[in-house]
Amino acid sequence: PGDKPSETGEVQRKEVCRWPCRCPPVPACTPGVSLVKDGCGCCKVCAKQAGEPCNEADVCDPHKGLYCDYSEDEPRYETGVCAYLVAVGCELNGVYYANGQTFQPNPLYKCLCVSGTIGCTPAFTPRLAGSPCARVTGRKKPQQSICGLGQHKQLQSTNYRLMSAYRSLPLVLKKKCLIQATPWTPCSRTCGIGISSRVTNDNRKCEMKTEKRLCFIQPCLTNMLKKIKIPMGKTCQPTFQLPTAEKLVFSGCSTTQRYKLTFCGVCLDKRCCIPNKSKMITVQFECPNEGFFRWKMMWITSCVCQRICSAPGDIFSELKLL
């Protein structure tokens, strides 16, 4: 028997793997649970979560920094419990979360902190919009749908196609590559030089990659309202410029040229001004005794003042419920 000592005094562990592999159908894991290959290297299984029992075959979720702790099953070390590895926590909007902690920073999403990285899943299942496949009364089966299976699949695929993660309108075909891109993220700083990013395949290999650029929404002035003139009878000044062209400073390096940038303005009410139209330029920085480097930068041409204001660093600031 597996739990009795052998003649040498050693405890024999029960074998949990069997070869050749015989796998059941691939399971459908709940949102947030990884679908992984079992410890035998055979079948796809739903990974065990924190506090659940585990063994050589039933592996703990590796994407959440979990491992199988066998310390309580001495001397067999056959069955353990999934536990978190010691790792750093996460910070979001000034709030610190411990590694492995679940939290809900937004009503629409539940999140988990794993080794400094935040992962989120929807807190509810979205309801499908009204379908043109109306249900008609008066048939043999009450409330029977007039759509066939093919039409249902077509409607479903159309729904998902409209929700594409990487889309850029209008779509452009460049050297057999359909250019796609996510919107640029808000600037990481409300004043001074920050960074915004996007995911795009606009490169030689047509691969989805993260692209970054510098952004400069407003200078860090002590009292913005006193230095920007708001027209008589208005509550906002969408854009403004500094009196003279200046060099930009980034990471201790300054640009080789002087620029007279257009900045987004301010409002007397609770509205905020954000870039509306912009173009991309390349700026060159010169570092003392370290040479030169170049960065792409957003050049603002116009701004719009609105009541929907995003907070830099808040991954949910631009989230809207459709």
N, C-alpha and C positions, 0 to 999 in steps of 0.2 A: 504494500500500500504506500501511497505517496507521502503520507504524513508520519510514517514510522522510521526510526533510525535504521540505517543499513548496518552491515556487519562491521564496517569501519567506524561506526559512530556518527556518520554524517547523515543529515536529514535529506531525503530525496524530494525534489520538487516535482509537482504534477506537470506533465507536458500539456501545454494548451494549443500547440501548433500541430497541424496534421498536413502531410503532403501525400499525394498531389493536392493542390488547392481545389476546394469545392465551395464556391461563393454563392450566397443568396443574391437576389436582385439588389441593385444599388439603392440604399435607403435615401429618403428625402429628409435632410437634417433641418431642424428648426433654425430660424434666422440667427446668425451670430455663432453658430456651431460649425466647425470645419469638417469637411468631408475629406478623410485622409486614408492612406493605406494602412492596414493593421500591422501590428508588430511582427507578424509572420511573413510579411511581404506578399500577401496573397490578395486580400479582398478590400474593397472600399467600405469604410465604416464611418459612423459619426463619432468624432473624437469625444472622449470623456471630459467632463468639465470639473471645475474646482469642487472638491469634497466628494466626488464620485469614486467608486472602487475601480481599480485598474490592475492590469497584469501585463505579461509579455505580449499578449495579443491585443487586448483592449488598451490602446495608447491614449495618453492625455493630449489635449489640444496644444500642438506645438506653436501655433500662431498666437497664443495667448500667454506664452511663457510658462506653461505648465509642465510638470514632470511627475513621475510616479514615485511617491515616497513610501518605501517598504519598511521604514524603521519600526513600525508597530507590529510587524509580522516576524519578529525574531523567534527561532533561528531559521525558519523556512525561507523568508523573503519571497513569498509566492504571490501574495495579494497586497496591494498598496492602496493609497489614496492620492488623488490628484491634488497637487499643491503648487503654489506660485514660487518661481525662482526669486531670489532676492534681487531687486532691480530698482531703478529710479522711477519716480512717479511722474505725473503730468501736470501742466499748468494751463488753464484756459480762463481768459478774462480775469486774471488776478486771483483765481481760486486754485489751490493745490489739491490734487487727488493722488492717493497712494496707489502703488502698482497693484493691479488686480481689482481696483475699486470700480463699481458700476455707479453711474450717476445720470441725471437727466437735466442737461443745461437748457433744453428747449422742449416745449410741449410735444413736438413732433418726433423727437429722436431720443433714444436711450444709448448711452455711450459707455465704453469700457476703456480704462487706462492700462496699457501694457508696455512696460519698459520705455516710458517717455513718449509713446505713440497713442493717439486717441482713435478708436474705431467706433462707429455709430451705426445703428440699425433703426428703421422706422418703428415708432412706438405704437403704430396701429396699421391695419391693412386698409389701403385706400379703396374706396368704393368706385366701381367702374361707372363711367358716365352712361347716360341713357343710350340704349342700343336701338338702331333702326330695325332690329329683329323684334318687332312687336309681338306680344302674346295676345292671341285672339281667342275670344270665347265662342261657344257654339259648336266646337268640334267634338269629336268622340272623346278626346282627352281634354279636360278643362285646362285652360291657361297654356295650351300647347304652343310652342314657338313655331313661327312660319319659316325660320331659317334652317338650312341644312348644316351638317358638320363642316363642310367646306367654307360656307359663309362665316361661321363662327370663327374658324381659324384665320380667315382673311381679316375679319374685324379686329381680332386680337393682335395680329401682326402689325396692322396699321396703327393701333394704339401705341405699341412699343416703338415703332419707327418714329412717331412724332415726339417721343421722349428721349431721343438720342443724346448721349452724354457729350459727344464731340460734334458740334455743328457750327458752321460759320456761313452766314447768309450774305451775299449769294455764294453758292458752291462754285469752286474754281477747279478746273482740271489742268494740272501743270505737269507735263512730261509723264503722262499716264498715271499720275497720282492725284486722287481726289482730295484736295486740301481741306482739312477739318481742324477746328480749334475750339477750345473752351473760351468763354469770356475772360478777360484779364481780371485777376483778383483786385480788390481795393488796395490802394497804396498802404504799405505797412506803417506809415507814419502820417499823422494829420498835418505836421509841419516839418520842414527840413526834407532832406533827400531820403526816400525810402525805396522799397523794392516791391514790384508786383510780378505775378507769374501767370502762366497759362500752360495748357498741354496742347501741343499741335504736331502735325506730321509735315509741316512746311520745311522740309530739309531734303538733302540729296537722296537719302535712303528711304524717304517716305515713311519714317518710323515715328510713332507717338513718343514725344520727348517733352520734358518740362523746359520752357523757355522763360527767361527772366529779363526784366528791364528796370531801369531806374525810373522813379517818379518823384515829382516835386510839386505838390499841390499848393502849399502856402509856405512862405518863409516864417521862421519862428520869431515873430515880433511880439513885444511885450503887450501892447494895446492896439490890436488890429483896427478897432472901430475909430480910433482917433486919427489913424494914418490913412484910412480909405474914405474918400468922400462919397457919400450916398446921395444920389440926385434928389432934389426937392420933390416931395410927394411920393417918393418910393421908399420901400422898406429893405430892398436888397441892392447890392452892387455885384453882379455876377462875376466880373473879372477885373483885374487891375495889374499894373506893372510898376516895378521900382523905377525911380528917377534915372538911374544909370545902369549900364551893363556891368555885370560882375562875374568873377570866376566862381565856379562851383567847387565845393570841397567835399570829398568822399573818402573815408578811411585814411585820413591824413594826407591825401593827395589832392591836387587842384587841377582844373582843366587848363589846357594850353591856350584856350580862347576865352573871351568874355562873352556872356550871353545876357540878353534882355528878355527874360522869360515872361510869359503870361501866366498869372496865378488865378486861382478861383477865389472869389471874394467872400463877403460876409453879409449877414442879414440882421436886422433889428429884432425880428421875431424868432421863432424856434426853427426856422428853416436852415438848411445847410446847402452850400454850393459845391457841386461836384463836376468833374470834367464831362463835357458833352461831346465835343469833337476834338480829336488829336491826331497827330502823325508821329512817325518814329524817326528819330535821328540817331547818329552815332557820335558820341563825345569821347575825346581823348584826355586821359588824366596823366599828369606828370608827378612822379613821386621823388622826393629828395634822395639822391644817390641810389635809387632803385629802378630807374627806367620808366617806361610808359605802359599803359594798358588802356583798352577801349571798352566802352559799355554802350549798349543800346539804351535810349532814353525816350520817354513819352514827352512830346512837345505839345502842350495844350494850346488849342486855337479858340475854344469857347467853353463856357461852363453854364450849368443850369442850376437854379436854386429850387429845392424841393423839401417836402416834409419827411420823406423816407430817408433817414440818415443811417449810414452803416458805421459800425465801430471797427477800427483796424484791429486785427488779431482775433475777432469773433467770427468763427467759421459759420455761424448761423445768422449773421447780421442781415444778409440779403435774402434769406429764406422766406418764400411766400407760399401760402396755401392756395392752390388753384382749385 
